Amino acid sequence: MGLFAKKCEYCKTKIEKNGEVVADVKVPEFRGFRAVSFCSQEHVDRYRIEVKGTKRTKFCPSCGV
């Protein structure tokens, strides 16, 4: 593991080098989609299902979300 090892966005565990799955997913606080690292395709699918109904925690006056 390097000094700045990536973590899975879903389970927050460290991802081994060259073992990551990068996917464009909707992050509640941001407008549009963002490339995020995951440890497996299963976690990508779970994240997409669970975050779809997640409410934002911050208010963005520019996008009104």
C-alpha positions, 0 to 999 in steps of 0.5 A: 500500500502506498502513502495515499491508497485509495478507499472504496466509496461504499465500504471505505476499505483500502483498495489494492493497487490495480484492483479498483473499479472506477465508475461515474456515479451521482454524489448527493452533494455535487451536481452531475456525476463524478468518477469514484473508486470502488473495490468491486462491481458489486459495490458499484451496483449497491452504491447506485441503488442506495445513494439514489434516494439519499438526501443531500447534506448541504445546500447548493444555491447555484443548482437549487438542490 
